[in-house]
Amino acid sequence: ETRTKESGLEMWRKALNNVMPTVEVKSRRVGGATFQVPIEVRADRRIAVGSKWLIQYARRRGEKTMKDKLAGEIIAAAKGEGAAVKKKDDTHRMAEANKAFSHFLNKDLQYLRNIGIMAHIDAGKTTTSERILYYTGKTHKIGEVHDGAATMDWMEQEQERGITITSAATTTFWNYPTDAKGDTTGETKQYKINLIDTPGHVDFTVEVERSL
């Protein structure tokens, strides 16, 4: 108030309004690659992030006491200046540059299915997985376990012994409902299926627990 001749609370409000981000980026791993995906910041989180930035960059200022450092950063932010404001602008620019990846945050869980297949030895877990992959169009033929041709049994030892040693995960898609010929209609929705095939031997129980 001494330096600006304005209410300290009003200066704080101006500073916070100039610093609070409306969007930010989050790392999202898709298909083995990591993308920086822009997301909208909740109202309550905007205040928390803005306050954190003001304090964080105040500590880096040259004034001697924390009181003076914080006052300096608040005054600068109220004018639309300072490191905290620059941090917000940089965050918004990064979100804008990565807006092409925003579709990765589609959270419509109505059309998502997470399936983990677990059972005792030789119950047909991998056999079932192979059928799912084939009938959803993920593979062009059904891989038989006893032939060592199962897609989910990718290790050489698994193919030689005809057993599953490590859990295997994949993603496939299924269109439903369809007409009598299996073709899509106007009511057809695409379901995303995340599939995990697990071992059945007691020696590999840790793999099943990890999958769960």
Buried (B, 14 or more C-beta within 10 A) or exposed (E): EEEBEEEEEEBBEBBBEBBBBEBBBEEBEEEEEEBBBBEBBEEEEBBEBBBEBBBEBBEEBEEEEEEBBBBBBBBBBBBEEBBBBBBBBEBBEBBEEBEEBBEBEEEEEEBEEEEBBBEEEEEEBBBBBBBBBBEBEBBEEBBEBEEBEBBBBEEEEBBEEBBBBBBBEBEBEBBEEEEEEEEEEEEEEEBBBEBBBBBBBEEBEEBBEEBE
